[in-house]
Amino acid sequence: MKINNKNLTHTLLLIFAAAFLLRFAAGIALFSGYLPFIGGCYEKGFWECGYVEYAELAINFAEGKGLYRVDEILGEMWSVRPPIYPLILAGVYIIFGKSSIPPILLQSIFGALTVLFTYLIATSQRLLRK
């Protein structure tokens, strides 16, 4: 069966757009307080609630303090998380400040890109089998 590349491209773009919009809408709704039944600390926004450890590492790094955080029980400790995501968040923090929208937007883009990566993995596996 021959696959029409134009239809495939349109389908991938549609799935990509839907994945992005759903993730972005859920992020905005969660951190703006429109989904209180989920629980959590949505009133504080992304930086104090979303990914607390990653956000603390990012803020400390952006402020020149390094990749460390202060735990309520363990005290001050150096990064116990992989550094790439906090470094990306530090860049977002430096460029846009402590707003919830930019990290939600960035995460929505990353999440939607999984559609493309999944397609590429599936296609490469199909090509390898030939």
All heavy atoms as an XYZ file, in Angstrom:
1030
protein
N       0.839     -1.179      0.000
C       0.000      0.000      0.000
C       0.887      1.247      0.000
O       1.770      1.377      0.836
C      -0.892     -0.025      1.240
C      -1.805      1.155      1.331
S      -2.990      0.944      2.661
C      -2.374      2.157      3.795
N       0.640      2.123     -0.926
C       1.415      3.359     -1.037
C       0.803      4.425     -0.139
O      -0.403      4.654     -0.160
C       1.432      3.835     -2.481
C       2.212      5.089     -2.662
C       3.078      4.984     -3.880
C       3.697      6.342     -4.163
N       5.020      6.459     -3.736
N       1.661      5.071      0.677
C       1.209      6.120      1.588
C       1.431      7.466      0.921
O       2.522      7.755      0.429
C       1.973      6.058      2.920
C       1.702      4.727      3.615
C       1.586      7.211      3.812
C       2.518      4.524      4.860
N       0.403      8.276      0.894
C       0.488      9.616      0.329
C       1.248     10.512      1.308
O       0.799     10.728      2.433
C      -0.925     10.140      0.079
C      -0.926     11.482     -0.620
O       0.086     12.183     -0.653
N      -2.070     11.827     -1.168
N       2.409     11.019      0.892
C       3.243     11.844      1.777
C       2.543     13.128      2.204
O       2.749     13.597      3.315
C       4.574     12.169      1.103
C       5.514     10.987      1.117
O       5.377     10.095      1.944
N       6.451     10.985      0.191
N       1.729     13.699      1.330
C       1.015     14.938      1.673
C       0.016     14.685      2.800
O      -0.059     15.438      3.760
C       0.321     15.500      0.441
C      -0.288     16.856      0.655
C      -0.865     17.409     -0.626
C      -1.448     18.786     -0.368
N      -2.039     19.353     -1.584
N      -0.748     13.596      2.688
C      -1.707     13.255      3.740
C      -0.998     12.909      5.049
O      -1.463     13.263      6.129
C      -2.596     12.092      3.307
C      -3.615     12.509      2.271
O      -3.907     13.693      2.116
N      -4.133     11.544      1.534
N       0.123     12.218      4.933
C       0.895     11.864      6.124
C       1.413     13.118      6.826
O       1.335     13.241      8.049
C       2.055     10.936      5.754
C       2.947     10.492      6.901
C       2.146      9.689      7.919
C       4.104      9.672      6.363
N       1.913     14.062      6.050
C       2.409     15.317      6.617
C       1.288     16.080      7.319
O       1.468     16.574      8.429
C       3.032     16.196      5.511
O       4.082     15.465      4.888
C       3.562     17.491      6.075
N       0.139     16.149      6.679
C      -1.009     16.834      7.285
C      -1.454     16.139      8.571
O      -1.772     16.797      9.562
C      -2.179     16.922      6.298
C      -1.954     17.901      5.194
N      -2.156     19.248      5.344
C      -1.527     17.719      3.931
C      -1.868     19.873      4.225
N      -1.475     18.962      3.338
N      -1.465     14.826      8.546
C      -1.858     14.066      9.740
C      -0.871     14.300     10.878
O      -1.275     14.533     12.024
C      -1.942     12.558      9.410
O      -2.876     12.367      8.355
C      -2.377     11.768     10.625
N       0.427     14.253     10.572
C       1.443     14.504     11.606
C       1.329     15.920     12.170
O       1.438     16.126     13.382
C       2.845     14.276     11.051
C       3.281     12.827     10.905
C       4.610     12.747     10.171
C       3.376     12.163     12.269
N       1.109     16.894     11.297
C       0.947     18.277     11.768
C      -0.288     18.426     12.645
O      -0.263     19.131     13.661
C       0.874     19.240     10.586
C       2.188     19.527      9.879
C       1.964     20.367      8.626
C       3.157     20.226     10.821
N      -1.365     17.759     12.272
C      -2.590     17.805     13.068
C      -2.377     17.178     14.445
O      -2.776     17.742     15.464
C      -3.727     17.100     12.322
C      -5.082     17.107     13.007
C      -5.609     18.535     13.113
C      -6.063     16.243     12.241
N      -1.721     16.028     14.483
C      -1.443     15.367     15.764
C      -0.488     16.214     16.603
O      -0.674     16.365     17.808
C      -0.882     13.946     15.538
C      -1.943     13.062     14.890
C      -0.407     13.337     16.854
C      -1.419     11.729     14.422
N       0.534     16.789     15.959
C       1.482     17.671     16.651
C       0.747     18.859     17.268
O       0.938     19.190     18.440
C       2.563     18.150     15.677
C       3.566     19.072     16.298
C       4.687     18.571     16.930
C       3.393     20.446     16.246
C       5.621     19.413     17.517
C       4.315     21.307     16.824
C       5.436     20.782     17.454
N      -0.115     19.510     16.471
C      -0.865     20.679     16.959
C      -1.789     20.296     18.115
O      -1.884     21.017     19.113
C      -1.653     21.309     15.821
N      -2.474     19.165     17.976
C      -3.380     18.719     19.044
C      -2.599     18.418     20.316
O      -3.016     18.796     21.418
C      -4.165     17.488     18.590
N      -1.454     17.741     20.177
C      -0.628     17.430     21.355
C      -0.151     18.705     22.027
O      -0.194     18.832     23.254
C       0.567     16.555     20.943
N       0.299     19.673     21.232
C       0.763     20.940     21.793
C      -0.369     21.672     22.498
O      -0.221     22.111     23.643
C       1.348     21.835     20.692
C       1.656     23.215     21.177
C       2.818     23.457     21.894
C       0.781     24.257     20.954
C       3.106     24.729     22.382
C       1.050     25.525     21.432
C       2.216     25.759     22.144
N      -1.507     21.828     21.822
C      -2.616     22.586     22.400
C      -3.168     21.945     23.668
O      -3.480     22.648     24.635
C      -3.727     22.766     21.358
C      -3.378     23.702     20.205
C      -4.469     23.666     19.133
C      -3.147     25.122     20.705
N      -3.278     20.624     23.670
C      -3.774     19.947     24.870
C      -2.811     20.128     26.045
O      -3.231     20.417     27.162
C      -3.999     18.458     24.590
C      -5.217     18.127     23.744
C      -5.207     16.654     23.346
C      -6.496     18.474     24.492
N      -1.533     19.959     25.790
C      -0.544     20.125     26.865
C      -0.505     21.568     27.354
O      -0.438     21.827     28.553
C       0.830     19.681     26.351
C       1.975     19.942     27.275
C       2.315     18.723     28.064
N       3.348     19.035     29.044
C       4.343     18.255     29.336
N       4.460     17.102     28.738
N       5.214     18.590     30.244
N      -0.523     22.518     26.431
C      -0.474     23.927     26.800
C      -1.725     24.334     27.578
O      -1.637     24.988     28.620
C      -0.310     24.801     25.551
C      -0.067     26.242     25.867
C       1.154     26.652     26.380
C      -1.041     27.187     25.640
C       1.387     27.988     26.691
C      -0.821     28.517     25.934
C       0.402     28.922     26.451
N      -2.894     23.914     27.098
C      -4.146     24.250     27.781
C      -4.190     23.644     29.182
O      -4.604     24.302     30.141
C      -5.339     23.768     26.957
N      -3.747     22.396     29.308
C      -3.724     21.763     30.626
C      -2.749     22.477     31.553
O      -3.050     22.692     32.736
C      -3.354     20.291     30.496
N      -1.583     22.867     31.049
C      -0.604     23.588     31.870
C      -1.128     24.935     32.328
O      -1.015     25.303     33.499
N      -1.732     25.681     31.415
C      -2.292     26.988     31.765
C      -3.417     26.823     32.773
O      -3.496     27.543     33.771
C      -2.787     27.725     30.504
C      -1.626     28.069     29.582
C      -3.574     28.976     30.873
C      -0.612     29.020     30.171
N      -4.294     25.866     32.517
C      -5.417     25.653     33.430
C      -4.933     25.235     34.815
O      -5.425     25.724     35.833
C      -6.367     24.601     32.855
N      -3.959     24.354     34.865
C      -3.455     23.874     36.151
C      -2.821     25.005     36.959
O      -3.129     25.194     38.129
C      -2.448     22.755     35.935
C      -1.797     22.200     37.210
C      -2.846     21.553     38.098
C      -0.722     21.211     36.866
N      -1.940     25.772     36.319
C      -1.205     26.791     37.058
C      -1.957     28.095     37.221
O      -1.528     28.963     37.954
C       0.173     27.010     36.434
C       1.039     25.806     36.618
C       1.349     24.995     35.561
C       1.505     25.465     37.871
C       2.118     23.861     35.734
C       2.271     24.328     38.061
C       2.581     23.535     36.988
N      -3.105     28.232     36.539
C      -3.915     29.421     36.771
C      -5.047     29.139     37.761
O      -5.754     30.043     38.151
C      -4.482     29.936     35.450
O      -5.359     28.980     34.892
N      -5.210     27.894     38.152
C      -6.195     27.551     39.167
C      -7.523     27.078     38.625
O      -8.478     26.944     39.378
N      -7.624     26.814     37.321
C      -8.888     26.360     36.761
C      -9.124     24.866     36.909
O     -10.153     24.371     36.507
C      -8.989     26.751     35.283
C      -9.110     28.234     35.096
C      -8.131     28.953     34.433
C     -10.205     28.929     35.599
C      -8.237     30.316     34.262
C     -10.315     30.294     35.440
C      -9.334     30.983     34.768
O      -9.443     32.332     34.612
N      -8.160     24.148     37.466
C      -8.322     22.715     37.703
C      -8.082     22.396     39.179
O      -7.227     21.597     39.513
C      -7.348     21.908     36.829
C      -7.535     21.986     35.328
C      -6.422     21.242     34.607
C      -8.872     21.438     34.915
N      -8.841     23.014     40.068
C      -8.578     22.801     41.494
C      -8.812     21.375     41.961
O      -8.263     20.960     42.976
C      -9.539     23.763     42.175
C     -10.625     23.997     41.185
C      -9.979     23.884     39.826
N      -9.605     20.597     41.224
C      -9.870     19.214     41.633
C      -8.639     18.333     41.502
O      -8.595     17.256     42.058
C     -11.030     18.629     40.824
C     -10.837     18.698     39.341
C     -10.153     17.706     38.665
C     -11.349     19.771     38.621
C      -9.970     17.777     37.297
C     -11.178     19.839     37.250
C     -10.491     18.850     36.584
N      -7.629     18.788     40.777
C      -6.395     18.014     40.650
C      -5.574     18.113     41.928
O      -4.826     17.230     42.274
C      -5.579     18.480     39.425
C      -6.316     18.065     38.165
C      -4.182     17.903     39.433
C      -5.642     18.477     36.891
N      -5.725     19.196     42.638
C      -4.959     19.399     43.868
C      -3.647     20.091     43.583
O      -3.386     20.556     42.493
N      -2.815     20.170     44.590
C      -1.513     20.797     44.420
C      -1.520     22.249     44.831
O      -2.432     22.727     45.508
N      -0.514     22.950     44.411
C      -0.342     24.342     44.841
C      -0.369     25.278     43.648
O       0.517     26.093     43.463
C       0.957     24.480     45.615
S       2.408     23.912     44.721
N      -1.382     25.154     42.829
C      -1.456     25.901     41.588
C      -1.464     27.416     41.803
O      -1.110     28.162     40.910
C      -2.687     25.483     40.785
C      -3.981     25.588     41.546
C      -4.665     26.776     41.617
C      -4.494     24.484     42.210
C      -5.843     26.875     42.323
C      -5.668     24.567     42.916
C      -6.346     25.766     42.971
O      -7.500     25.864     43.679
N      -1.853     27.892     42.982
C      -1.874     29.338     43.206
C      -0.469     29.937     43.153
O      -0.288     31.091     42.822
C      -2.490     29.694     44.562
C      -3.955     29.369     44.684
C      -4.170     28.116     45.513
O      -3.203     27.583     46.085
O      -5.321     27.666     45.575
N       0.539     29.140     43.478
C       1.912     29.641     43.530
C       2.556     29.734     42.159
O       3.572     30.368     41.997
C       2.760     28.739     44.427
C       2.318     28.744     45.868
C       3.183     27.816     46.673
C       2.741     27.777     48.112
N       3.564     26.860     48.896
N       2.009     29.068     41.173
C       2.572     29.110     39.838
C       3.628     28.042     39.623
O       3.950     27.254     40.512
N       4.178     28.042     38.429
C       5.120     26.999     38.022
C       6.346     26.940     38.913
O       6.785     25.887     39.326
C       5.558     27.246     36.573
C       6.553     26.237     36.080
C       6.120     25.073     35.496
C       7.915     26.443     36.217
C       7.022     24.134     35.044
C       8.825     25.510     35.773
C       8.372     24.354     35.185
N       6.931     28.085     39.196
C       8.244     28.107     39.844
C       8.205     27.588     41.266
O       9.173     27.034     41.750
C       8.827     29.512     39.795
C       9.124     29.896     38.400
C       8.396     30.739     37.613
C      10.190     29.430     37.590
N       8.951     30.813     36.373
C      10.056     30.025     36.326
C      11.243     28.554     37.794
C      10.942     29.780     35.292
C      12.125     28.319     36.755
C      11.972     28.936     35.530
N       7.111     27.768     41.973
C       7.045     27.266     43.335
C       6.275     25.956     43.443
O       6.202     25.372     44.505
C       6.382     28.298     44.263
C       7.267     29.470     44.593
C       7.268     30.539     43.498
O       6.278     30.608     42.744
O       8.258     31.264     43.379
N       5.694     25.506     42.354
C       4.849     24.320     42.445
C       5.162     23.270     41.388
O       5.228     22.097     41.695
C       3.389     24.722     42.320
S       2.245     23.353     42.384
N       5.343     23.676     40.154
C       5.440     22.739     39.039
C       6.414     21.611     39.257
O       6.054     20.458     39.343
N       7.663     21.937     39.326
C       8.718     20.971     39.555
C       9.653     21.617     40.555
O      10.673     22.183     40.190
C       9.455     20.664     38.251
C       8.587     19.999     37.217
C       7.852     20.746     36.317
C       8.507     18.623     37.164
C       7.060     20.126     35.364
C       7.719     18.001     36.215
C       6.998     18.763     35.320
O       6.228     18.148     34.388
N       9.307     21.535     41.816
C       9.973     22.320     42.852
C      11.484     22.150     42.836
O      12.223     23.133     42.825
C       9.398     21.969     44.248
C      10.138     22.714     45.322
C       7.923     22.281     44.293
N      11.955     20.919     42.841
C      13.404     20.711     42.894
C      14.088     21.267     41.649
O      15.119     21.921     41.735
C      13.724     19.230     43.059
C      13.324     18.700     44.408
C      13.599     17.216     44.561
O      14.158     16.595     43.625
O      13.259     16.667     45.600
N      13.519     20.993     40.492
C      14.109     21.501     39.261
C      14.065     23.026     39.231
O      15.027     23.671     38.808
C      13.376     20.945     38.040
C      13.647     19.485     37.790
C      12.666     18.533     37.992
C      14.889     19.063     37.337
C      12.911     17.192     37.747
C      15.148     17.731     37.093
C      14.152     16.803     37.298
O      14.409     15.477     37.058
N      12.960     23.601     39.667
C      12.838     25.059     39.668
C      13.832     25.692     40.640
O      14.463     26.704     40.316
C      11.414     25.467     40.030
N      13.994     25.105     41.817
C      14.972     25.640     42.773
C      16.388     25.560     42.214
O      17.167     26.505     42.351
C      14.897     24.883     44.101
C      13.676     25.216     44.922
C      13.609     24.407     46.211
O      14.632     23.795     46.596
O      12.538     24.379     46.814
N      16.727     24.443     41.584
C      18.041     24.312     40.966
C      18.231     25.360     39.876
O      19.280     26.001     39.787
C      18.225     22.911     40.377
C      18.318     21.756     41.368
C      18.254     20.429     40.631
C      19.586     21.850     42.191
N      17.205     25.552     39.054
C      17.285     26.520     37.958
C      17.446     27.944     38.474
O      18.279     28.708     37.983
C      16.039     26.416     37.082
N      16.664     28.304     39.475
C      16.737     29.659     40.026
C      18.095     29.898     40.670
O      18.725     30.940     40.451
C      15.582     29.900     41.022
C      14.260     29.965     40.251
C      15.805     31.168     41.824
C      13.034     29.922     41.134
N      18.567     28.950     41.454
C      19.881     29.105     42.078
C      20.991     29.210     41.029
O      21.900     30.020     41.162
C      20.173     27.951     43.040
C      19.370     28.075     44.313
O      18.995     29.161     44.717
N      19.092     26.951     44.938
N      20.898     28.406     39.980
C      21.904     28.462     38.929
C      21.867     29.812     38.211
O      22.911     30.422     37.970
C      21.707     27.325     37.933
C      22.784     27.248     36.902
C      24.010     26.689     37.213
C      22.583     27.752     35.627
C      25.025     26.627     36.269
C      23.581     27.692     34.676
C      24.815     27.133     34.996
N      20.665     30.275     37.883
C      20.518     31.558     37.183
C      21.005     32.728     38.039
O      21.480     33.733     37.512
C      19.071     31.779     36.779
N      20.907     32.582     39.343
C      21.362     33.633     40.258
C      22.832     33.487     40.619
O      23.334     34.187     41.491
C      20.493     33.643     41.509
C      19.060     34.080     41.221
C      18.144     33.982     42.427
O      18.554     33.398     43.468
O      17.006     34.480     42.330
N      23.534     32.545     39.970
C      24.967     32.381     40.179
C      25.347     31.587     41.421
O      26.492     31.606     41.849
N      24.417     30.844     41.984
C      24.674     30.081     43.201
C      25.017     28.619     42.917
O      25.270     27.859     43.842
C      23.459     30.146     44.128
C      23.103     31.559     44.551
C      21.821     31.557     45.362
C      21.361     32.967     45.669
N      20.052     32.959     46.314
N      24.966     28.213     41.662
C      25.276     26.829     41.316
C      24.044     25.943     41.351
O      22.944     26.380     41.661
N      24.261     24.676     41.034
C      23.161     23.706     41.001
C      22.988     23.053     42.378
O      23.369     21.912     42.597
C      23.419     22.635     39.939
C      23.235     23.075     38.501
C      23.687     21.984     37.547
C      21.796     23.442     38.226
N      22.446     23.803     43.290
C      22.174     23.257     44.613
C      20.782     23.691     45.038
O      20.179     24.595     44.478
C      23.217     23.727     45.632
C      22.885     25.049     46.265
C      22.260     25.096     47.510
C      23.152     26.252     45.625
C      21.928     26.311     48.082
C      22.825     27.458     46.191
C      22.212     27.486     47.420
O      21.865     28.685     47.984
N      20.278     23.031     46.038
C      18.993     23.416     46.633
C      19.036     23.124     48.116
O      19.881     22.380     48.605
C      17.839     22.693     45.958
C      17.794     21.204     46.160
C      16.610     20.556     45.463
N      15.351     20.953     46.029
C      14.732     20.299     47.030
N      15.264     19.220     47.531
N      13.584     20.719     47.483
N      18.121     23.719     48.834
C      18.025     23.504     50.268
C      16.779     22.667     50.532
O      15.666     23.075     50.216
C      17.955     24.840     51.035
C      17.806     24.588     52.525
C      19.186     25.685     50.743
N      16.982     21.484     51.093
C      15.888     20.582     51.436
C      15.484     20.841     52.879
O      16.333     21.109     53.729
C      16.347     19.127     51.264
C      15.216     18.155     51.460
O      14.408     18.017     50.529
O      15.146     17.531     52.539
N      14.177     20.756     53.161
C      13.686     21.017     54.518
C      14.267     20.041     55.539
O      14.486     20.398     56.687
C      12.163     20.948     54.541
C      11.484     22.053     53.766
C       9.979     21.886     53.746
O       9.442     20.982     54.422
O       9.328     22.669     53.030
N      14.505     18.818     55.151
C      14.990     17.802     56.075
C      16.500     17.617     55.976
O      17.204     17.594     56.991
C      14.277     16.455     55.816
C      12.780     16.613     56.071
C      14.865     15.345     56.668
C      11.943     15.442     55.654
N      17.009     17.502     54.755
C      18.420     17.195     54.557
C      19.325     18.421     54.550
O      20.541     18.285     54.587
C      18.600     16.422     53.238
C      17.850     15.100     53.148
C      17.972     14.515     51.753
C      18.358     14.122     54.198
N      18.740     19.595     54.489
C      19.543     20.816     54.460
C      20.061     21.107     53.065
O      19.498     20.674     52.071
N      21.179     21.840     52.987
C      21.736     22.222     51.702
C      22.399     21.022     51.046
O      23.150     20.292     51.668
C      22.758     23.342     51.893
C      23.285     23.891     50.601
C      24.217     25.062     50.808
O      23.795     26.063     51.415
O      25.364     24.945     50.365
N      22.087     20.826     49.772
C      22.718     19.733     49.048
C      22.885     20.132     47.595
O      22.132     20.938     47.059
C      21.901     18.456     49.167
C      20.477     18.542     48.755
S      19.679     16.997     49.180
C      18.060     17.338     48.588
N      23.906     19.549     46.970
C      24.145     19.803     45.566
C      23.176     18.982     44.746
O      22.515     18.084     45.261
C      25.604     19.508     45.213
C      26.481     20.545     45.814
C      27.186     20.443     46.967
C      26.667     21.877     45.356
N      27.824     21.625     47.254
C      27.521     22.520     46.261
C      26.205     22.602     44.261
C      27.917     23.848     46.115
C      26.607     23.910     44.115
C      27.448     24.513     45.025
N      23.073     19.280     43.510
C      22.060     18.719     42.629
C      21.935     17.199     42.764
O      22.909     16.475     42.672
C      22.394     19.060     41.178
O      21.429     18.513     40.326
N      20.722     16.774     43.007
C      20.426     15.346     43.035
C      19.580     14.982     41.818
O      19.045     13.894     41.743
C      19.692     14.936     44.329
C      20.592     15.111     45.522
C      18.413     15.720     44.503
N      19.454     15.901     40.890
C      18.702     15.702     39.654
C      19.634     15.861     38.460
O      20.641     16.547     38.550
C      17.571     16.736     39.533
C      16.568     16.678     40.632
C      15.660     15.510     40.413
N      14.665     15.456     41.478
C      14.079     14.349     41.835
N      14.373     13.227     41.251
N      13.191     14.352     42.792
N      19.293     15.252     37.334
C      20.104     15.464     36.131
C      20.117     16.954     35.774
O      19.109     17.638     35.935
C      19.369     14.658     35.056
C      18.567     13.658     35.813
C      18.208     14.303     37.115
N      21.247     17.485     35.305
C      21.389     18.932     35.172
C      20.779     19.573     33.932
O      20.577     20.780     33.918
C      22.906     19.123     35.158
C      23.432     17.867     34.576
C      22.509     16.786     35.071
N      20.452     18.825     32.890
C      20.025     19.455     31.640
C      18.722     20.246     31.813
O      18.631     21.399     31.414
C      19.879     18.422     30.507
C      21.225     17.783     30.191
C      19.270     19.045     29.256
C      22.262     18.748     29.666
N      17.702     19.640     32.408
C      16.422     20.338     32.559
C      16.557     21.580     33.441
O      16.039     22.641     33.068
C      15.354     19.377     33.081
C      13.983     19.987     33.104
C      13.357     20.362     31.924
C      13.312     20.203     34.297
C      12.099     20.930     31.937
C      12.056     20.769     34.321
C      11.451     21.135     33.133
O      10.212     21.702     33.152
N      17.239     21.523     34.592
C      17.426     22.756     35.357
C      18.188     23.833     34.582
O      17.894     25.023     34.732
C      18.214     22.317     36.593
C      17.894     20.886     36.754
C      17.701     20.359     35.356
N      19.139     23.433     33.752
C      19.874     24.419     32.952
C      18.961     25.068     31.906
O      19.045     26.272     31.668
C      21.088     23.782     32.287
C      22.192     23.326     33.247
C      23.298     22.607     32.489
C      22.750     24.493     34.034
N      18.086     24.277     31.297
C      17.120     24.835     30.358
C      16.182     25.794     31.087
O      15.912     26.904     30.620
C      16.327     23.712     29.651
C      17.250     22.933     28.722
C      15.143     24.275     28.873
C      16.634     21.665     28.158
N      15.685     25.379     32.266
C      14.821     26.263     33.047
C      15.543     27.525     33.491
O      14.942     28.597     33.542
C      14.286     25.522     34.283
C      13.152     24.550     34.069
C      12.743     23.922     35.398
C      11.968     25.206     33.410
N      16.830     27.412     33.804
C      17.608     28.597     34.185
C      17.644     29.584     33.023
O      17.504     30.803     33.226
C      19.025     28.200     34.603
N      17.818     29.077     31.803
C      17.784     29.947     30.629
C      16.432     30.628     30.474
O      16.357     31.825     30.184
N      15.355     29.872     30.692
C      14.006     30.447     30.626
C      13.843     31.514     31.715
O      13.296     32.591     31.459
C      12.939     29.338     30.783
C      11.556     29.916     30.975
C      12.967     28.408     29.582
N      14.343     31.224     32.896
C      14.255     32.171     34.016
C      15.027     33.457     33.713
O      14.544     34.556     33.952
C      14.791     31.505     35.278
C      14.911     32.420     36.467
C      13.780     32.965     37.056
C      16.138     32.728     37.018
C      13.879     33.805     38.149
C      16.253     33.562     38.109
C      15.119     34.099     38.680
O      15.224     34.924     39.741
N      16.218     33.319     33.152
C      17.033     34.492     32.832
C      16.365     35.334     31.742
O      16.325     36.562     31.833
C      18.453     34.056     32.402
C      19.210     33.491     33.612
C      19.218     35.204     31.776
C      20.498     32.780     33.259
N      15.811     34.694     30.735
C      15.228     35.427     29.610
C      13.863     36.021     29.946
O      13.594     37.183     29.640
C      15.114     34.504     28.374
C      16.513     34.105     27.897
C      14.342     35.178     27.247
C      16.518     33.005     26.864
N      12.994     35.237     30.590
C      11.604     35.651     30.769
C      11.204     36.001     32.200
O      10.094     36.465     32.431
C      10.660     34.553     30.263
C      10.816     34.249     28.814
C      11.459     33.099     28.396
C      10.332     35.113     27.848
C      11.613     32.801     27.054
C      10.476     34.839     26.507
C      11.122     33.679     26.104
N      12.050     35.733     33.180
C      11.674     35.965     34.566
C      10.856     34.811     35.118
O      10.700     33.774     34.479
N      10.305     34.998     36.313
C       9.584     33.922     36.985
C       8.099     33.922     36.616
O       7.237     33.972     37.471
C       9.760     34.042     38.497
C      11.125     33.623     38.968
C      11.329     33.834     40.437
C      10.518     32.914     41.267
N      10.793     33.009     42.693
N       7.837     33.821     35.332
C       6.475     33.714     34.835
C       6.182     32.242     34.564
O       7.069     31.491     34.175
C       6.327     34.528     33.548
O       5.099     34.242     32.924
N       4.949     31.821     34.752
C       4.591     30.419     34.521
C       4.440     30.083     33.044
O       4.608     28.938     32.654
C       3.278     30.087     35.230
O       3.431     30.160     36.615
N       4.135     31.056     32.215
C       3.823     30.788     30.811
C       5.021     30.242     30.017
O       4.874     29.239     29.313
C       3.257     32.045     30.121
C       2.004     32.533     30.848
C       2.970     31.791     28.649
C       0.840     31.595     30.812
N       6.216     30.856     30.071
C       7.322     30.331     29.248
C       7.692     28.870     29.507
O       7.855     28.116     28.545
C       8.484     31.280     29.567
C       7.812     32.553     29.938
C       6.581     32.129     30.687
N       7.813     28.412     30.771
C       8.130     26.985     30.930
C       6.996     26.065     30.474
O       7.253     24.987     29.954
C       8.407     26.811     32.422
C       8.078     28.074     33.079
C       7.858     29.109     32.042
N       5.763     26.505     30.626
C       4.636     25.704     30.143
C       4.689     25.622     28.618
O       4.493     24.558     28.037
C       3.289     26.294     30.619
C       3.163     26.158     32.133
C       2.118     25.614     29.924
C       1.998     26.906     32.732
N       4.987     26.741     27.970
C       5.109     26.772     26.516
C       6.244     25.857     26.051
O       6.073     25.047     25.131
C       5.348     28.205     26.043
C       5.485     28.433     24.554
C       4.196     28.086     23.840
C       5.865     29.880     24.283
N       7.388     25.961     26.701
C       8.536     25.131     26.346
C       8.232     23.643     26.536
O       8.529     22.818     25.666
C       9.750     25.535     27.179
C      11.054     24.849     26.837
C      11.515     25.255     25.439
C      12.113     25.199     27.861
N       7.619     23.305     27.648
C       7.275     21.900     27.891
C       6.232     21.399     26.904
O       6.253     20.232     26.513
C       6.759     21.717     29.320
C       7.845     21.846     30.341
C       7.310     21.684     31.749
O       6.113     21.674     31.992
N       8.221     21.562     32.680
N       5.331     22.267     26.488
C       4.329     21.875     25.491
C       4.987     21.581     24.153
O       4.604     20.635     23.462
C       3.285     22.981     25.336
O       2.617     23.203     26.555
N       5.970     22.380     23.795
C       6.705     22.135     22.550
C       7.461     20.813     22.642
O       7.400     19.984     21.739
C       7.661     23.303     22.242
C       6.854     24.547     21.887
C       8.622     22.939     21.118
C       7.672     25.813     21.833
N       8.171     20.596     23.760
C       8.905     19.336     23.942
C       7.954     18.142     23.899
O       8.251     17.115     23.297
C       9.679     19.327     25.258
C      10.899     20.201     25.266
C      11.440     20.610     26.466
C      11.517     20.612     24.109
C      12.569     21.412     26.509
C      12.641     21.412     24.126
C      13.177     21.807     25.329
N       6.822     18.271     24.575
C       5.849     17.178     24.583
C       5.304     16.879     23.198
O       5.155     15.719     22.808
N       5.012     17.931     22.440
C       4.489     17.735     21.088
C       5.551     17.164     20.154
O       5.226     16.433     19.212
C       3.947     19.055     20.548
N       6.807     17.477     20.411
C       7.880     16.930     19.578
C       7.981     15.407     19.704
O       8.517     14.754     18.807
C       9.222     17.570     19.925
C       9.446     18.966     19.354
C      10.730     19.566     19.901
C       9.459     18.950     17.838
N       7.449     14.848     20.781
C       7.468     13.392     20.913
C       6.664     12.737     19.797
O       6.934     11.591     19.433
C       6.947     12.914     22.283
O       5.594     13.337     22.441
C       7.807     13.433     23.408
N       5.663     13.454     19.252
C       4.912     12.930     18.103
C       5.861     12.715     16.930
O       5.883     11.648     16.317
C       3.779     13.910     17.701
C       3.129     13.492     16.382
C       2.755     14.020     18.808
N       6.662     13.727     16.638
C       7.613     13.625     15.536
C       8.651     12.541     15.799
O       8.946     11.724     14.925
C       8.303     14.972     15.318
C       9.409     14.999     14.269
C       8.848     14.679     12.886
C      10.121     16.326     14.290
N       9.186     12.513     17.014
C      10.220     11.521     17.341
C       9.659     10.098     17.286
O      10.340      9.181     16.831
C      10.839     11.807     18.705
C      11.612     13.098     18.746
C      11.560     13.897     19.863
C      12.372     13.515     17.674
C      12.268     15.096     19.914
C      13.079     14.700     17.703
C      13.032     15.496     18.828
N       8.436      9.917     17.741
C       7.807      8.596     17.675
C       7.641      8.160     16.223
O       7.919      7.007     15.869
C       6.448      8.602     18.391
O       6.643      9.015     19.744
C       5.794      7.238     18.351
N       7.206      9.080     15.386
C       7.068      8.771     13.959
C       8.428      8.408     13.359
O       8.543      7.434     12.607
C       6.461      9.959     13.211
C       6.550      9.799     11.720
C       5.699      8.925     11.048
C       7.497     10.494     10.987
C       5.795      8.741      9.674
C       7.600     10.324      9.612
C       6.744      9.456      8.970
O       6.850      9.277      7.619
N       9.461      9.177     13.674
C      10.790      8.911     13.126
C      11.332      7.553     13.588
O      11.942      6.823     12.805
C      11.754     10.034     13.498
C      11.483     11.384     12.824
C      12.401     12.453     13.390
C      11.607     11.279     11.321
N      11.102      7.224     14.856
C      11.533      5.921     15.362
C      10.782      4.801     14.647
O      11.378      3.810     14.206
C      11.342      5.831     16.892
C      12.332      6.746     17.602
C      11.482      4.391     17.370
C      12.047      6.927     19.077
N       9.475      4.956     14.514
C       8.680      3.919     13.845
C       9.090      3.768     12.389
O       9.193      2.653     11.868
C       7.194      4.260     13.944
N       9.336      4.875     11.722
C       9.752      4.828     10.314
C      11.117      4.191     10.166
O      11.336      3.378      9.273
C       9.762      6.246      9.709
O       8.483      6.833      9.904
C      10.071      6.211      8.234
N      12.029      4.548     11.045
C      13.369      3.977     10.938
C      13.339      2.473     11.206
O      14.059      1.715     10.565
C      14.335      4.670     11.899
O      14.015      4.385     13.236
N      12.501      2.023     12.095
C      12.386      0.589     12.373
C      11.810     -0.137     11.145
O      12.232     -1.225     10.813
C      11.493      0.337     13.598
C      12.128      0.770     14.889
C      13.415      0.028     15.163
O      13.500     -1.186     15.025
N      14.450      0.763     15.534
N      10.858      0.479     10.493
C      10.252     -0.120      9.292
C      11.280     -0.219      8.172
O      11.373     -1.200      7.477
C       9.039      0.702      8.854
C       8.267      0.065      7.725
C       7.131      0.922      7.272
N       7.723      2.104      6.637
C       7.085      3.220      6.358
N       5.824      3.330      6.675
N       7.688      4.230      5.793
N      12.104      0.850      8.048
C      13.130      0.849      7.005
C      14.216     -0.189      7.305
O      14.775     -0.789      6.397
C      13.734      2.235      6.861
C      12.817      3.318      6.284
C      13.502      4.679      6.342
C      12.391      2.984      4.874
N      14.544     -0.373      8.580
C      15.566     -1.344      8.951
C      15.135     -2.770      8.668
O      15.965     -3.644      8.401
C      15.926     -1.181     10.420
C      16.728      0.075     10.790
C      16.892      0.164     12.296
C      18.073      0.076     10.101
N      13.835     -3.034      8.744
C      13.335     -4.376      8.501
C      13.330     -4.759      7.032
O      13.258     -5.919      6.691
C      11.915     -4.524      9.053
C      11.922     -4.745     10.551
C      10.548     -5.121     11.010
N      10.073     -3.959     11.770
C       8.830     -3.623     11.943
N       7.883     -4.335     11.399
N       8.488     -2.578     12.644
N      13.405     -3.773      6.143
C      13.383     -4.062      4.693
C      14.684     -4.623      4.222
O      15.719     -4.493      4.657
C      13.045     -2.798      3.913
C      11.586     -2.446      4.035
C      11.278     -1.281      3.146
C       9.801     -0.951      3.203
N       9.429      0.101      2.318
